[in-house]
Amino acid sequence: MKKALCYLTVCFYLIVQTSFAQSIKIVRADKSAQTLYAVSVLKKALLQQKTDYQIALVIDSTQLSKEAYSINPAGKKITITGGDGKGILYGCLSVAENVRNGTTLQNIKASAESPNLPFRAIKFNLPWDPYRTGHAVDLHMETCKDVNYWRAFLDMMAQNRFNTLTLWNLHPFPYMIKPKNFPEASPFTDAELKAWQNLYHAIFRMAKERGIDTYIVNWNIFVTTQFAKAHQVATSNIKNRIHYGDADTSEIVKKYNRECVTQMLDEYPDLTGMGFTEGEAMNGMTPEARNQWVKDVIITGMKLAKRKTKLIFRVPLSAGVSDGGSTSVNVEKLTRKTIEAETDFDGPIWTEFKFNWSHGHSTTKLLKVHGGKLSDTYFKPEPINYKTVWTTRNEDFFCLRWGNADFIRAHIAANTPSYAGGYIIGSEGYIPAKDYFTKIKGPVNWKYAFERQWLFYKLWGRLLYNPATPDVVFREEFIHRYGKQATPLLEAYSLASKTPLRLACSFDFTWDFSLYSEGFMAMNKKKMSYISVDQQINQATFDPDYVSIKDYVKNILAKGDFKGDQITPPILADQLEADCKKALALVKDIKTANNNTLMYEVADVKTWANLGLYFAEKLRGGVALQTYRTIGREENKQHAITHLQNALIYWDEVVKITRPIYNDMPYTGYTYPADGNNSVINNTSRFHWALLRPDVAKDVETAKNATYISKAK
């Protein structure tokens, strides 16, 4: 086969301290946006290279797959070959990273990479018309309306090989278009709408330059308040502008939404596609009716656009008529049949599932999706026109930095058979925009919240692209940022970051606020609160390889031994203690004076580690307490008191570390009215470990006040 190569030479000159010319020969099939951006990346990285060199950028789609690249040095020339514009970009980013880490052009080594997964996405909930409402969302508004923020966020995505940005809110259309047949639906003046449109056009354009596909994803049957009032429909959109409600499937609502879909895709040529949720504001509809709605409105609206687009088809969140989560094989069969009938979309349909509901950072085993267990309906026989996508939600840590490469590698290895297309990572209640965490006034090297979590994004993005990416890549990033003394930080983070994973494995959960691992909080009697020792004792585990305190004590007392390879509370406590003490030892000698950024990095390792040590002592205390309640013996009670006192000491260390450097943080908390049916946002809710200290102390009092009532009596 003849190579698909076209040659176009473009040169630019870099002038440094000693005048010399440096040329970059760009060889490409067309003037792709990705290649132009790649040139800018190289230009910035090579400014300090004092040597004459030639770098040729070549597209060769016959030898390399899409997004793949190879780097081949020969003499004073480096050839970066990509399977397409994205491959060129990733090759240039690789060279730029090596140069930035101290490698000269003469020492660049031959290398090659190709994508393991074609779909590597970030979930981003927008703060306007949001799914969650309240102060924790509103405070991001101005940041998210700033083009500079999106430029920085998209730069990060490209550097980490994410290739898809999904933007979510309840009803995106009024921020993007004025409906031609329903102008009364627009809440904005022409000038206001133009500002919104400029923002969206800029996001989509910059994303395309960086090789990033973009999708608008909505929750389903919504209209604007103006439309609802004008036509006296969808009254729940007026009374209660939140993410659930009764369905309004009147013809005018259908027509309005369908035309909005088509007009949006026509007016935004850089927008890649759309996704939808078959569940929100569909209360009272059967699965069949919901399925018909998305076919009549969303899918038909997409097909009426003037171009082919891509589709994210989220599987139904409910198998019944309520808006709560549930699953059934019959609904899975119905949904699969609908997806397989759609052949007019660009590329595979991305069929999305929530991996372990809202808490993907738990176990690598798929144990549930939104609503319950999943059968193999979507996978057997293997699909032809769609690929599965796992949304690995993070509702567990927003403040503390996190990073465990081995967990991510294991997750990918266990969950990417041939029918899997990729992952979406991100949060529902948290927006990585405004930094509302940082308390100290001294200088730090970040501006935006996502920049604080650079390791999280770098690990997920690079490993989704290539799970064989070695740890040295991430270790060198620490060294680049903080010098040689930061070498142990990657291992320290890996060890300390097991703490939230282990909590989530040992504590069963469902939706977002059923667990908040960073704060050791969970839903209890319809209220988000600290996980007391009693709740930890009685809560079932999520991962079946783990054993709850209650079941462990019952079994050990009945049989006198616990055989098998399950992780019992004592084993879990020992694992936590070993890993967290090692993490603390690794960062013990890192000097953070005069470097606030490094101080935060080390402080977060110490915080996770002390939370892990607290958890280990709490588990031991819980076992002793449950044993005392079951068989008595004063020594069991005293052991419980001692372990829970030790747990409080570790919690106090967490407070000591975090109180000076972190604000009380807003989060989307929930309280419930008397009828227990609807959740109400509590805008006054704030989180800090210091605020929970009295609750942790109550665990000690619980042990002290424990009583044993002999069954013989």
Secondary structure, DSSP 4 states (H G I P E B T S, - for coil): ----------------SS----EEEE--SS--HHHHHHHHHHHHHTTT--S--EEEEEE-TTTS-TT-EEEEEETTEEEEEESSHHHHHHHHHHHHHHHHTT--GGGPPPEEE--S-SEEEEEEE-SSS-SS-SHHHHTTHHHHT-HHHHHHHHHHHHHTT--EEEEEES--GGGT---TT-GGG--S-HHHHHHHHHHHHHHHHHHHHTT-EEEEEEESS---HHHHHHHT--THHHH--SS--B----HHHHHHHHHHHHHHHHH-TT--EEEEESSTT-BT--HHHHHHHHIIIIIHHHHTSSS--EEEEEPPS-SSSSSS----HHHHHHHHHHHHT---SSS-EEEEEETTTT--SS-SS---BTTB---STTTSSPPSSEEEEEEEE--S-SSS----HHHHHHHHHHH--TTEEEEEEE-SS--SSB---B---S--S-SBHHHHTHHHHHHHHHHHH-TT--HHHHHHHHHHHH-GGGTTHHHHHHHHTHHHHHHHHHS---SGGGEEGGGTEEEETTEEEE--HHHHHHSPPSSTTB--HHHHHHHHHHHS---SS-B-HHHHHHHHHHHHHHHHHHHTT---TT-HHHHHHHHHHHHHHHHHHHHHHHHHHHHHHHHHHHH--HHHHHHHHHHHHHHHHHHHHHHHHHTTTB--EE--EEE--TTSSS-EEETT-EE-GGGGHHHHHHHHHHHHT-----TT-
